[in-house]
Amino acid sequence: MTQESFQTPSRQDFALLRKLTLTLTATSKILSAALVVLAALTWYDLLNRLLAFGNGIDYAGNHIMGAEATALLQRYNPYFWGALVILCTLIVAWVVYLVVRTILARARLKQVDEASFEQLSNHLSAPALDVVLWAWQPRDEPLRVGDLQLARQELASGRSRRLQQAARQLAALENARAQKRTPDQA
């Protein structure tokens, strides 16, 4: 069995795709980071206020429930407020996560501008272009940032080699089929 030669993408291909995806998604990543920081700082301030409020509650004036129940409420009060803080923290974190995910998903739908497109078409090697073409589905829509991100991931995982191998196998099968056709089937 002969060793097949495959064209491999260059380091420049990886660098160009990384640079373009970072450039095209920079605004959304900065916005997401600012949102996370703002949410964390705001929640930290609210958290401290909530805990201070909970620690400031005094159940001593509550004579209706009795001394024993009042002592029990006073003892378990910090745990209640701590559990409330944890629950609210999880809710806030989930909402921030969903908003960041939406911002990044919207960035993936952004169309690739003409200058970036020209950089791709002029500077990528043939195997890297094959991977970009493979990732660009459907082709009746313009190339999007998400397509470039997928191409970059697949290029790193060896998609160009698999595409070349598939093309060789397809050519071999079509050649074999053409050779086995009889003249009356042609």
C-alpha positions in Angstrom: 0.0 0.0 0.0 1.4 3.3 -1.0 1.6 6.3 1.3 -0.7 9.0 0.0 0.6 12.6 -0.1 -1.7 15.2 1.4 -1.4 18.9 1.2 -1.4 20.4 4.6 -2.6 23.8 5.6 0.2 26.2 6.7 0.6 28.0 10.0 -0.3 31.2 8.1 -3.8 29.7 7.4 -4.4 29.1 11.0 -3.1 32.6 11.9 -5.2 34.3 9.3 -8.4 32.6 10.3 -7.7 33.3 14.0 -7.0 36.9 13.3 -10.1 37.4 11.1 -12.4 35.7 13.6 -11.0 37.7 16.4 -11.3 40.9 14.5 -14.9 40.3 13.3 -16.0 39.2 16.8 -14.0 41.7 18.9 -17.0 44.1 19.5 -19.3 41.3 20.7 -16.6 39.8 23.0 -15.8 43.2 24.5 -19.5 43.8 25.0 -19.9 40.4 26.6 -17.0 40.9 29.0 -18.3 44.4 30.0 -21.7 42.9 30.6 -20.3 40.2 32.8 -18.2 42.6 34.8 -21.1 45.1 35.2 -23.4 42.3 36.3 -20.9 41.0 38.8 -20.2 44.4 40.3 -23.9 45.2 40.5 -24.8 41.8 42.0 -21.9 42.1 44.5 -23.4 45.5 45.7 -26.9 44.1 45.9 -25.6 40.9 47.6 -24.0 43.0 50.4 -27.2 45.0 50.8 -29.3 41.9 51.0 -27.1 40.2 53.6 -27.0 43.4 55.6 -30.7 43.6 55.5 -31.0 39.9 56.6 -28.5 40.4 59.5 -30.4 43.5 60.6 -33.7 41.7 61.2 -34.5 41.3 64.9 -37.1 38.8 65.9 -37.0 39.7 69.6 -40.2 41.8 69.3 -42.1 38.9 67.9 -43.9 37.7 71.1 -46.8 35.9 69.3 -44.6 32.9 68.4 -43.0 32.5 71.8 -39.4 32.7 73.0 -38.3 29.3 71.7 -39.5 29.9 68.2 -38.0 33.4 68.2 -34.7 32.0 69.3 -34.9 29.4 66.5 -35.6 32.1 63.9 -32.8 34.2 65.2 -30.4 31.3 65.0 -31.3 30.1 61.5 -31.7 33.6 60.0 -28.2 33.8 58.5 -28.6 30.4 56.8 -31.9 31.5 55.2 -30.4 34.7 53.8 -27.3 32.8 52.6 -29.5 30.3 50.8 -31.5 33.2 49.2 -28.2 34.8 48.1 -27.0 31.5 46.5 -30.4 31.0 44.7 -30.4 34.6 43.4 -26.7 34.3 42.4 -27.6 31.2 40.3 -30.5 33.0 38.7 -28.4 36.1 37.9 -25.6 34.0 36.5 -28.0 32.1 34.3 -29.5 35.3 32.9 -26.1 36.7 32.2 -25.0 33.5 30.5 -28.1 33.5 28.3 -27.5 37.2 27.3 -23.8 36.6 26.5 -24.7 33.5 24.5 -27.2 35.5 22.5 -24.7 38.3 21.9 -22.1 35.7 20.6 -24.7 33.9 18.5 -25.6 37.2 16.9 -21.9 37.8 16.2 -21.7 34.4 14.4 -24.5 35.5 12.1 -22.6 38.6 11.0 -21.6 38.6 7.3 -17.9 38.7 6.5 -17.0 42.1 5.0 -15.4 42.4 1.6 -11.9 43.3 2.8 -11.8 40.2 5.0 -13.2 38.1 2.2 -10.5 39.2 -0.1 -7.8 38.4 2.5 -9.2 34.9 2.8 -9.4 34.3 -0.9 -5.9 35.8 -1.6 -3.9 34.4 1.3 -5.3 31.0 2.3 -3.8 27.9 0.9 -5.8 25.4 -1.2 -6.5 23.0 1.7 -7.6 25.8 3.9 -9.9 27.1 1.1 -11.4 23.7 0.8 -12.2 23.7 4.5 -13.8 27.2 4.3 -15.9 26.0 1.3 -16.9 22.9 3.2 -17.9 25.0 6.3 -19.8 27.5 4.2 -23.3 25.9 4.0 -25.7 26.9 2.5 -23.9 28.7 -0.3 -26.9 30.8 -1.3 -26.2 33.0 1.7 -23.1 35.2 2.1 -20.2 33.9 4.1 -20.7 34.5 7.8 -18.4 34.7 10.9 -19.8 31.4 12.2 -18.6 29.7 9.0 -15.1 31.1 9.6 -15.2 29.9 13.2 -16.3 26.4 12.1 -13.6 26.4 9.4 -11.0 27.3 11.9 -12.0 24.5 14.3 -12.2 22.0 11.5 -8.9 23.0 10.0 -7.3 22.4 13.4 -9.0 19.0 13.7 -7.7 17.8 10.3 -10.7 18.4 8.1 -8.5 19.3 5.1 -6.9 15.8 5.1 -10.3 14.1 5.3 -11.6 16.2 2.4 -8.6 15.3 0.3 -9.0 11.7 1.2 -12.7 11.8 0.3 -12.0 13.5 -3.0 -9.4 10.8 -3.9 -11.8 8.0 -2.9 -14.6 9.6 -5.0 -12.3 9.9 -8.0 -11.2 6.3 -7.6 -14.8 5.0 -7.4 -16.0 7.1 -10.4 -13.0 5.9 -12.4 -13.7 2.3 -11.5 -17.4 2.7 -12.4 -16.4 4.3 -15.8 -14.1 1.4 -16.5 -16.7 -1.2 -15.7 -19.4 0.3 -17.9 -20.2 -1.7 -21.0 -20.4 0.0 -24.3 -24.2 -0.5 -24.4 -24.6 1.3 -21.0 -22.8 4.4 -22.1 
